[in-house]
Amino acid sequence: MTESDGQGITLRILATSDLHMNLRGFDHYLDAPCDGIGLTRVATLIRAARAEAAGAVVLLDNGDSLQGTPLDVPALGIAGGHPFLRCLADLGYDAVGLGNHDFNFGLDVLNRAIGAAPCPVLCANAVRRDGGEFRARPGVIVTRDTSAGPLRVGVLSVLPPQTAMWDAEILRGALEVGDMVPAATATAAELRSQGADVVIALAHTGLGEDSFVPGQENALRALAATPGIDALVGGHTHLLLPDPAAPETSAEGAGRIAGRTVAMPGSAGSHLAVIDLRLARDGGRWRVTGGRSHLRATKGVAEDARLTAITDDLHGATRAALARPVGQAPVAMHTQFCFVAPSAALSVVAAAQVHAVGDLAGGLPVLSAVAPGKMGGRGGPANYTDVPAGVVRERHLADLCVYPNKLALVEIDGAGIADWLEMAVSLYHRITPGAGGQPLIDPVWSGHGFDVIHGLSYCIDLSQSARFDPDGRLRDPAARRITDLRHAGRVVEPGDRFLVATNTYRANGGGHVRTLDGRPRHPVPDLTLRAALGRYLADGRFPDAPLDPVFRFAPIPGAALELDCGPGAAAHLGEVADRGAVLSPPRADGFLRLTLSP
């Protein structure tokens, strides 16, 4: 098909999202090459998709690019400019939207990046409220010349309103983030009034409800129904749209929601999103007459030589820094079985949090809440923390503490503790006695919310229904999966008081643990969890019994559970051997299936 065949033209939209500083096809946690990730691989697909396009092409990024691998902090100080921004320039990006993690290093750092960006940086629903500067703009119009006349492509960007809450320690009072749908509606109308023929929404958000709900974290469906928007690039939840696992007749399988063409390209550079919109002239303006989207995977794709050269210095310096030893671990620390068995990876972070709190407890018992940062799921079969026994290096600290969250200390009563744990264990499916092959984890939940609260012991009854929905709303007031909740051997009463060491993301409301809303916060040292863990290990410390169980499951006669694991699970199978554990060979998607009894 040519650019114009007398009927119309094709606009090709190429998009990345949630790169999370995966600039290379390399796993810096393992210090090894990794296929199927990296902007260097996506770049090869971008150049090919642009070259083969018959019509106009725009190239966009949908945010969460500046944070996410051990490259992120070193990149901020690279002489000659941030390597990600240099990659954008080399590839000729037309606009970049912001994601929530792009704010993790504060507004000053973000503003410097925006000021040095080679293309417009967009965010329509965030406003600076402290009198300082915020260099992102709501939207932009990109013009392309075609054989049938100029085409004006409007681009806007929105991100979850929770962004300011999740990073409240550094954004409180400075940044206000409003709801996505009203902001997108207003910005789309403004772009149209400025002459945009087509409007593309960079929507850093997951699917969510069909219509607008105030405070939505995930609003892609609602945004697709917004007047004035022609196509959308989704993100944030790291899904694939069109979803290869969904029927082609479904909205998710076809890549069309509310009549709009949508795409979401996973994360870490796993895919490139390609949206082709068919346009026709109507009264001197262009209108969309149809569209389709598809994803191109980077697995097996060669890395782009020019972007490899741009990132070489950062890559080499980071590898050298990450090799520095910081301590010793007598056992392997991994998250392969963290949903069903004790995890030394969680235990050591929990102990480091308590150690960092020191003598600030004021006589109250101190507990420690930790959730896995890498646990498979949408991140794929390599997305597990897996640190071998022996020398612990800087890269292992990053593997154990993936996010730049800081230490927090929350005061809470026994009733609040119980509901906190109920929220955590609501990610499990309800299990039926006597039935084999039952999936354990409900995939609509994120494993990042699975807090294990160390210093307690408790039983989980999976025969009961979940008490909460993923957004923290009470689903079944009568449901209680947590039983025999104890501290130091004594039953925890509703009025008992505790301090819980956790991270700022959770304490600020991340993960929708609503029982934490309004709870008193106690002062703690200004430390990231990674720094706290490094200090703990550098002091020669390690938990005495890192594999002692915090939780156990109530027996469910005749039931068999199924849990996805990564290839590394085979080396640790002895940890769950007493549960009749059997590990299947790898599936086509790379995961292995663990089958065991509750």
FIDRENLO-372804 format. One record per residue (C-alpha): x, y, z. Coordinates in steps of 0.001 Angstrom, whole numbers, plus 500000, padded with zeros to 6 digits. Last residue first. Layout:
N
        x        y        z
        X        Y        Z
...
END
This chain:
598
        x        y        z
   498706   473279   550995
   499853   470360   548782
   502279   470846   545908
   502498   471379   542145
   505159   473718   540754
   504738   474691   537126
   507772   475862   535166
   507719   479137   533233
   509505   479688   529914
   506408   480698   527896
   506561   477442   525904
   506452   475482   529138
   509506   474432   531153
   509440   470886   532588
   507120   470355   535570
   508200   470655   539204
   506717   468322   541816
   506400   469261   545489
   505075   466687   547929
   504915   469353   550648
   508018   468120   552477
   510074   468804   549332
   509382   472539   549568
   512908   473775   550376
   514397   470807   548483
   513173   472365   545217
   515806   475089   545427
   517932   474322   542354
   514825   473508   540299
   513349   476936   540981
   515949   478697   538832
   513943   477957   535679
   511198   480297   536929
   508127   479351   538893
   504364   479210   538294
   502281   477847   541175
   499783   474990   541193
   498045   473763   544333
   496744   470265   545059
   493738   469650   547293
   492871   466248   548761
   492279   467534   552266
   492765   471282   552738
   495231   471708   555602
   495545   475280   556929
   498467   477007   555280
   501533   478282   557108
   502957   481718   557796
   506155   483098   559300
   508140   479931   558581
   511779   479659   559680
   513930   479930   556564
   516030   482915   557624
   516862   481403   561034
   519673   483452   562566
   519046   486417   560267
   522308   487840   558837
   524801   490349   560225
   528425   490996   559356
   528108   494762   559814
   528352   495085   556018
   525196   492966   555809
   523128   495417   557863
   524644   498471   556226
   523862   497138   552741
   520308   496271   553760
   519682   499783   555067
   521146   501246   551867
   518865   499088   549704
   515887   499941   551883
   516571   503598   551186
   517562   505484   554268
   516543   508727   555976
   516685   507371   559535
   513250   506885   561110
   510562   509155   562559
   507264   507487   563555
   504153   507508   561379
   500663   507392   562873
   498015   505509   560838
   495839   507712   558647
   495303   505135   555915
   497139   501901   556781
   493912   499874   556862
   493464   500867   553247
   496208   498611   551919
   495682   499935   548372
   499045   498689   547027
   500765   501999   547659
   499085   504004   550396
   501927   506162   551728
   503096   503469   554179
   503344   500956   551317
   505482   503174   549101
   507454   504477   552084
   508713   501039   553006
   507991   498880   556062
   508925   498713   559726
   505800   497948   561727
   505256   499377   565193
   502748   497487   567271
   499744   498037   569528
   497303   495385   570774
   493655   496468   570626
   492457   493775   568202
   494183   490984   570197
   497197   489084   568850
   497312   485582   570337
   500523   485049   572308
   503480   482951   571104
   505794   485928   570671
   503157   487525   568426
   500285   485384   567194
   497605   485254   564511
   495861   481875   564794
   493744   482536   561688
   494060   484728   558601
   491618   483749   555836
   488694   485742   557181
   485631   486397   555041
   482500   487824   556679
   482941   491313   555231
   483289   489877   551695
   484645   492225   549022
   485911   495127   551109
   487601   497557   548733
   491403   497498   548668
   491832   498061   544934
   492698   494383   544415
   489390   493349   546051
   489376   492358   549717
   488191   489546   552046
   489093   486654   549761
   486956   483532   550136
   487766   480799   552646
   489207   477364   551745
   492602   479071   551559
   492913   479209   555341
   496166   481060   556057
   497806   480450   559458
   499810   483037   561358
   503111   483759   563060
   504360   487254   563755
   507784   488902   563945
   507944   489117   560170
   504927   490497   558333
   504808   488956   554856
   503388   491518   552445
   502056   490177   549159
   501250   493484   547467
   504105   493306   544964
   502572   490020   543788
   500096   492018   541732
   496527   490735   541601
   494504   490081   538436
   496518   486858   538043
   494775   485102   540999
   497544   482977   542482
   497124   479349   543590
   496056   477639   540381
   494171   474402   541267
   495577   471192   539803
   493814   468747   542088
   490421   468999   543724
   489568   467259   547003
   488992   470421   549002
   488397   473563   546892
   490900   476418   547026
   489937   480099   546894
   492429   481854   544665
   495227   483686   546431
   495769   487432   546000
   493543   488021   549028
   496500   486956   551159
   498026   490446   551303
   494732   492228   551974
   493957   489805   554795
   497444   490496   556200
   496749   494217   556405
   493301   493434   557825
   494832   491424   560673
   497485   494062   561359
   494786   496734   561532
   492848   494745   564128
   496072   494256   566123
   496794   497975   566258
   499089   500073   564071
   502058   502418   564364
   503975   502795   561084
   507731   503050   560561
   509104   503899   557112
   512351   503074   555292
   512820   504409   551782
   511744   503113   548402
   514234   503093   545518
   512736   499892   544037
   514436   496547   543369
   515547   495771   546905
   516776   492135   546811
   518142   492335   543268
   519649   495759   543961
   521382   494373   547037
   522568   491457   544882
   524140   493870   542409
   526140   495393   545270
   527661   492024   546072
   526838   489300   548595
   529589   486666   548834
   528310   483203   549678
   524887   481698   549046
   523410   482475   545642
   521076   485413   544989
   517940   484658   542974
   515320   487412   542842
   512767   486344   540281
   511722   487913   536977
   513458   485429   534665
   510195   483555   533999
   508377   486693   532810
   507814   490178   534215
   504059   489731   533889
   504140   487176   536692
   507571   486154   537922
   508184   487222   541517
   510545   490185   541597
   510017   492862   544257
   508749   490458   546901
   506860   491953   549862
   508293   492851   553272
   506661   493892   556548
   508736   494113   559728
   507473   493965   563300
   508605   496081   566246
   507013   495540   569669
   506332   498846   571447
   508688   500074   574172
   509668   503367   572560
   510415   501743   569224
   513210   504087   568177
   515991   501827   569496
   517224   500650   566104
   514901   501295   563174
   517736   500291   560831
   518026   496857   562481
   514292   496289   562073
   514524   497107   558369
   517619   494925   557939
   515789   491978   559513
   512879   492332   557096
   515279   492625   554156
   517036   489421   555275
   513778   487546   555777
   512351   488484   552371
   515238   487008   550379
   515473   484162   552911
   512025   483118   551722
   509763   480916   553837
   507232   478921   551789
   504100   479230   549632
   504023   482683   548040
   507814   483135   548339
   508519   479975   546327
   510823   481354   543599
   511715   484455   545622
   515422   483821   546231
   518147   484202   548848
   520614   481322   548922
   522006   480491   552349
   525027   481498   554469
   524999   485076   553119
   528106   487249   553255
   528776   490966   552982
   529310   494024   550771
   531357   492816   547793
   531807   495244   544854
   530673   493688   541553
   527887   496241   541116
   530396   499058   540683
   532187   497274   537832
   528951   496381   536070
   527759   499967   536390
   530938   501392   534859
   530710   499039   531896
   527034   499674   531158
   527337   503433   531573
   530311   503575   529188
   528681   501269   526614
   525276   503000   526484
   525811   505150   523378
   527805   502387   521649
   524989   499873   522183
   522556   502456   520873
   524509   502691   517623
   525006   498933   517281
   521334   498000   517657
   520956   494704   519490
   519911   491666   517486
   516364   490336   517877
   515892   486813   519253
   513232   487951   521710
   512407   491577   520908
   508714   490929   520340
   506682   492933   517819
   503204   493913   518965
   500113   494586   516863
   497569   497300   516305
   494778   497957   513847
   492953   500994   512625
   489975   502359   510787
   488405   505444   509216
   490228   508111   511232
   489506   511653   510056
   491681   514161   508236
   490593   517700   507616
   489693   519613   504425
   486037   518627   504559
   486787   514968   505275
   490057   513502   504010
   490719   509880   504964
   492919   508219   507567
   493759   504569   508304
   495564   504191   511614
   498404   501687   512019
   499458   501042   515616
   502743   499257   516320
   503849   498541   519886
   507441   497358   520334
   507959   494476   522717
   510047   493144   525627
   511762   496476   526145
   511642   496275   529929
   507844   496156   529934
   504753   494957   528082
   503991   496746   524809
   500460   498080   525366
   498338   498807   522291
   494997   500456   521590
   492752   501172   518596
   489541   502899   519579
   486019   501495   519152
   485377   501349   522892
   488507   499188   523216
   490343   497696   520240
   493532   495650   520437
   491886   492583   518965
   492741   490228   521830
   491969   492772   524548
   488658   493717   522933
   487705   490072   522471
   487217   488412   519063
   490920   487658   518806
   490541   485487   521898
   493003   486457   524648
   496451   484878   525191
   498181   487028   522540
   496876   490169   524288
   496725   493042   521816
   497783   494488   524149
   500482   492964   526377
   500375   493931   530039
   503081   495769   531986
   500617   497330   534469
   501926   500875   533966
   501258   501025   530220
   498682   501866   527562
   499141   503471   524137
   495884   504944   522894
   494180   505769   519612
   491624   508285   518325
   490938   510518   521334
   488442   513354   520842
   485677   512044   523065
   486839   509744   525898
   485685   506126   525575
   489258   504881   525249
   490079   506822   528414
   487558   504776   530400
   489064   501526   529150
   492605   502728   529874
   491691   503906   533380
   493885   502119   535913
   494720   504136   539029
   491223   505574   539163
   490759   508297   541780
   487324   509355   540582
   485648   506618   538509
   485374   507075   534734
   483823   504249   532731
   484704   500706   531640
   486768   500040   534756
   490516   499384   534828
   492752   498573   531829
   496181   499723   532985
   497677   503222   533102
   500403   505348   531570
   498049   506565   528861
   499954   508130   525968
   496842   509372   524213
   496942   509947   520445
   494866   512697   518863
   494350   512997   515086
   493658   516065   512950
   495126   518487   515489
   494293   522093   514627
   494806   524030   517853
   491162   523486   518794
   491725   519756   518441
   494701   519946   520804
   492560   521830   523331
   489777   519249   523093
   492267   516417   523626
   493699   518294   526615
   490299   518747   528255
   489255   515118   527806
   492680   513835   528876
   492580   515892   532067
   489025   514786   532877
   489956   511115   532256
   493267   511080   534140
   492285   512312   537577
   494504   514953   539108
   498134   514936   540202
   499286   517721   542517
   503008   518266   542966
   504971   520329   545482
   503100   519999   548766
   504157   516375   549141
   506462   515349   546271
   509617   514034   548004
   508151   512125   550955
   504832   511701   549113
   506346   509434   546463
   503419   506991   546310
   500971   509790   547083
   502042   512079   544241
   501815   509190   541751
   498384   508114   543028
   496784   510301   540333
   497879   507678   537797
   499476   509004   534573
   498354   511081   531601
   499919   512009   528250
   498814   513925   525182
   499761   513707   521486
   498148   515631   518642
   499060   514583   515096
   498769   517267   512406
   498892   515821   508883
   500031   518124   506095
   498746   517538   502545
   497754   514584   500360
   501335   513575   499524
   502072   513705   503235
   503938   516164   505425
   503930   515274   509111
   503203   517647   511952
   503536   516772   515650
   501120   518622   517925
   501942   518636   521646
   500254   517886   524934
   500051   518693   528635
   503588   520155   528947
   506377   518873   531172
   508760   521486   532554
   507488   521703   536092
   508897   524807   537750
   508494   525762   541369
   505729   527830   542929
   504786   525085   545382
   501790   523741   543453
   503339   522108   540351
   500577   520553   538249
   500143   516983   536981
   497254   515796   534770
   498460   516544   531242
   501984   515109   531314
   504252   515398   528279
   507950   515593   527440
   508650   517258   524081
   511683   515940   522171
   515473   515932   522563
   515211   515863   526374
   517707   518055   528238
   515125   520201   530015
   513004   517146   530756
   515971   515413   532381
   516798   518454   534487
   513138   518748   535469
   513093   515107   536580
   516134   515564   538800
   514647   518663   540407
   511228   517035   540716
   512353   514072   542780
   514219   510824   542129
   511120   508623   542017
   509200   510978   539690
   509888   508895   536547
   508361   505993   538474
   504847   507403   538002
   505109   507504   534228
   505800   510498   532003
   505015   510774   528304
   507662   511161   525609
   507311   512853   522226
   508681   512687   518656
   511435   510116   519195
   514209   510340   516602
   516090   507121   517306
   519393   508889   517991
   517696   511563   520082
   515831   509051   522227
   519072   507119   522750
   520778   510308   523925
   517928   510817   526382
   518417   507305   527728
   522178   507912   527998
   521695   510972   530269
   524065   513684   529099
   527704   514121   528135
   529064   513262   531545
   526920   510626   533248
   525512   511780   536577
   521907   510640   536347
   522943   507435   534570
   524598   506136   537755
   521177   506206   539511
   519227   504308   536809
   521702   501704   535594
   520932   499386   538512
   517552   498762   536857
   514117   500392   537227
   513983   504135   536908
   514195   506669   534042
   511802   504989   531592
   508525   504789   533433
   506883   506627   530534
   504829   506086   527398
   507398   506603   524647
   506484   507815   521161
   507608   507469   517524
   505481   509017   514765
   505335   507673   511204
   503639   508968   508051
   502895   506566   505220
   504297   503479   503540
   506038   502135   506622
   508815   499608   505933
   511629   501874   507078
   509843   502902   510288
   509146   499319   511294
   512756   498310   510586
   514293   501194   512532
   511935   500616   515441
   512597   496854   515490
   516356   497372   515787
   515756   500026   518433
   513675   497568   520466
   516805   495423   520796
   518988   498273   522145
   516008   499360   524243
   516358   496150   526219
   514656   492825   526756
   514035   489561   524890
   517399   487905   525419
   519407   488497   528569
   523188   488874   528804
   524624   488217   532281
   525530   490148   535423
   522688   488438   537293
   521208   491667   538666
   522534   493568   535641
   520414   491489   533283
   521476   492544   529782
   519779   493321   526498
   520616   496949   527097
   518710   500138   527978
   516490   498438   530519
   516054   501739   532311
   512481   500955   533357
   511351   500490   529716
   507770   500904   530863
   506473   501887   527433
   507593   501918   523806
   505558   503156   520857
   505458   503225   517077
   502459   504985   515526
   501948   504467   511786
   499609   506868   510004
   498139   505396   506822
   496723   507490   504007
   493426   507943   502228
   491246   506703   499384
   493210   508052   496438
   495986   505585   497114
   498064   507737   499461
   501116   506470   501315
   501352   503422   499110
   500000   500000   500000
END
